[in-house]
Amino acid sequence: MARPAPSAAILTLNIMRLSPLVLVFALPLAVRGDLIEDAKDLAFAKKVEEVRALAEGARASRAFDDPQLLLALSWAGRGAGLAGEWSVAESYARETYDIASRVAAEKGADSSADLATALGAAIEVLGGAKLAADGPDAAVAYWKGEREKYRGTSIEKRIQKNVLSASLEGTPMPKLEPERYLGKTAPMSTDGKVAVYYFWAHWCPTSKRQRPHLFSLHDRYADKGVTVVGPTTLFGFAKKRDEKVTPEEEIAYVEGAWQEEYPLPDWMSRPMSKDFFADFGVSTTPTIVITDRKGVVRVYHPGLMTLEELEAAVKPLL
């Protein structure tokens, strides 16, 4: 799979994994979707002036610290970043960051989903600007500092995803230290094998869509030295998001009713830890990490990979 130019790599990697939303451009901006979704659509299309005009037009009807306005401004920054207009991107990201970080300090970063997304996006773009100007070391240093500021919040995983997107490939795979294994699976050695790590979530429809591609990959290449590992974590709910459950109840659900409906095979080791998603930047599920026979990361890919993409990544490593 072709990679974008380094100056836009991080933004392209993370933005293009977002789920598509319905766009309704003509309705009043009082409806959240019309502002945010249209801004997103224009940013994807790299229509920098149009997304800037949309975000600027929203200022007249919204408070300067309105989370939806901040999110729209962040999309103006991301659109400019995708187009390689880094001075514009950095300007919008800096404004978003300065305001959103103050609100987060007062109310909490996760007091609003829009606030968290806007703040995370601003951090992403500011690091992207450093990547374009000064290279990966400067960008990674910035992102690591921001991760420490927002450790324990929903933003942490997103920041870590950027760190790993810029730095993980070509380095040894960090060691997985699970708290337990799901189902009948146990630790499986990856020594001397090409390993495909499939970070998944039981609630995620895209994780379910990834499964058959991994099953086919295993069927075709297991005897050639390919192994698939399925790390996951707990989310605090089982079948219904609004019904909180204990860890024991969630594990019972995943190993029982969920496994019956969406079975994962015993050949796929399924380690579980509360730290996996933060440590591996899994703010997008699934996230795929592929290592060579020496345990060096060759692919870090937030989002679904087709069988063709998996094969293209694995074959040169066999």
N, C-alpha and C positions, 0 to 999 in steps of 0.2 A: 504494500500500500504506500503510495507516494506521500512524502512528508512536505509540508509547506516550508517556505523560506524561514530561517531561524528567527527573524524579527517578528513574525506573526505566529510562530509555532504554538506557543502556549495558548493564546486566545483562540486560534482555530481549533485546537484539540479539544478544549473544554466547551466552547460555545456550540460547536456543531454536534455535540452529544445531547443537547437539550431537546426535550420533547416538543414537537410542533404543536402550535396552538391555533385555534380559529381566529382569524383577523377580521375585525369589523371596523372599518376606518371612519365611517360617517357618523357614528353615534356620539353623544356628548361625552366629554372627558370625565364626567362624574362616575362613569362605569370603569372599573379598574382595567378590564381587559382591553378597552379601546386605546388607552394610553400605552400600557406596557406591551401588549401584544403587537401593536403597530410599530412601536419603537424597536422591538425585537426583529420584526420582519424587515424593517429598513436597515437595521444593523447587519443582518445576514446578507442583505443585498449590497452592502458596502455603500449605501447611499448616504454619505456622511452629511451633506448639507440638509437633506430631508429629515434625517433623524435628529439633527441639531435643532432644526426649526420646530419639530414636534415637541422636543423637550423644553425648548425656550418658551414656546407658546403655553406650556402648562404652568409656568411660573406665576402668571397673572391670577390664576384661580386657586393656587395652593400655597400653604405656608412653606417657608424655605426649608423646614425640616420634615415635611410630609414624606413618609417612607416611599410612597408611590412616585412622587417627584424625584426623590433621590434615585430610585430604581430606573426611572426614565433617563436621568442624567448619566447613570452608569452605562446604559445602553448606548447613549451617544458616544461615550468614551470607548466602549468595546467596538462599535461600528468603525470609529476612526482607527482603532488599533488593527482591525482586520484589513483596513484599506492601507495600512502602513503610514498613516498620518499621525505619527507619535506625539508631536507637540500638541495637537488638538486632543488626542486621547489622554495624554497626561494631564492636561488642564481640567478636563471634565472629571477624570478619576480623582484628582487632588481635591477638587471642590466637594465631590461626593464623600471622599474619605474624611475630610476635615469635619463636615457636618455630621455624618453618620457615626463617626467614632465618638463624638461628644454625646450624641443621643444614646449610644450604646453604653458609655460610661455612666450615664445617669439612670437609664432604664433597663439595661441589659441588652446584649447583642441579639438575643433571641426573643426580645419582647415583641417583635413583629417579624414575620417571615420576609416581608418586603425589605425591611431594614437590614436583616441579615444578608439577604441576597445582594442588595446594593453595596453594602460594606465589603462583602467577599469579592464582588466584581471589581470594586475600586482597587482592592489589594492586588487582584489578579492583573489588572491593567498597569498599575504602577510598577509591578515587577516585570511585566512585559516590556515596558518602556526601558527599564534598566537592562533587560536582556538584549534589546535592540541596540542600545547605546554602548553598553559596557561588557556584555557577554554573560554567560551563565553563572559565573561565580558571584557576580554582583547581584544578579536577580535572586539566586538561591539564598544568599546571605540576607537579603531583604525579606524574603518570604519566611525564612526560618525565624527571624525576629518577630514578625507579625503572628506567626503561629504561637509563639510563646505568649504574646499578649492575649490571644483569644483561645488558649488551650481550654478544652472542656466545653466549648460552644460548637454550634453547628458549622461555624466558619472554619474551624480547625481542619476538618477533612478536606475542604476545598483548597485551603492554602497548601496543605501537604501534597495534594494532587499536583499542584504547580511545581513544588519542589522536586517531586519525583519525575514529572514530565521533563524537567530540564536537566536532571542529574542522575537518574537511576540507571538508564541504559548504559551498558558497558562496565557496570560495577557488579560485585558479588551480590546475589540475592540475600537480603536480610533474613536472618533466621526466624522461622515461625515458632512461636512459643505458645501453643494452645493450652487452654484450661481444661479441655476435654475434647472428645471426638463424638460426632453424632452417629447414631445407628450402630451398625455392626462393624464400621470401619475402624481401622487402627493406623498408627504411623506407617507410612510406606516410603522406603528409601528412594530418593531421587538421584543418588550418586551415579554418575556415568550416563544419566538419561537426559533427554530433552523434556523439561517439565513445563506443563501449562497450568498456571494457577488461575482458577476461576473464582473470583470473589463475588459471592451472590447473596441475595436477600430473599427470604421466603415469600415476602409480600410483593416482590417486583415482577411485573409481567415481562419485562425485557430479559430478566434473568431466566425466566421460563423459556423464552424464545431462543436463548443461547444454548440450552441443553442439547437439542438434537444435533447441532453442529459439533459439539464436543463428543457426543456419542459416536458420530460418524468418524471423527478424527481418531478416536480410540480404536474403532474397528479396523481402520486402514493402517494405523501406524504403531499400535501397541507392540507388535512383534518386531518392530524396527527400533524400539527404544524410546517411545514417547509415553509419558505418564501424565495423568490429569489429576490435580489436587483441587479440592473445593473448599477453601476457607470461608467462614461466615461468622456472624456475630448475633447477639441478642438485640431485640428492638423494643421489648417491653409490652408487646401485644402479640396476639395469635392471629385468628382469622379476621377479627374486627379491630381496626386501628383505634377506635374510641373506647375499647375495653381493655384496660391495663391488666396484665397478668404477672405472676411471679416468674422468675427464671425457670423454675421447675415445671410450671405449667406450660411455658412457651416451648421448652425442650420436648415435653411430652406431646405437644401438638405437632411439632416439626417431625418428630420421629414416628408419630402415629398417623393422624388423619391427613396431614399434609403429604407425608411420604407415600401414603396410599394413592393420593390423587396425582401427585407429581413425582413419581419415584426417581431417585438418584441411585445408580447402581453401586454395589458393594466395592467394585474396583476403583471407585472414586473416593479416596480418603477425604474426610470432611472435618478438618480441625476447626475448633471454635474458640474465640477469645474476644473479650470486650474491647481489646486494644487494636485488633486487626484493622478495622476500617480507618481509624485515626492514623495509625502508623503507616498504612499503605495508601493514604489519600483517597479512600473509596467514598467519594461523594456522588459518584455515578455507579450504578449497578446495571449489568455486571462490569467489573474491571478485570482485564486479562493481563497477566504478566507471564512472559515466556522466557525461560532460561535455557542456555546451551548445556552441553554435557559436563562442562566444568562449573556449572552453577552461576554463570555470569548472565545478567539480565540483558536480553536482546530486544524485547518488546515490552513496553508499558502502554497499555491501551485502555483508557476509560471508555466504556460503551461496548455494544455488541460487535462481535466479529463473525463474519460469514465463514462457512467451511472453506471457501476459496481463499479468503484472507488468512485463515489459520494455516492452511496448507502452504501458502506462499511464505509464511513466517517460519514454519517448522522445517520444511524440506531442506533448506540450506544448512540446517544445524545437525542433520542426521549423519 
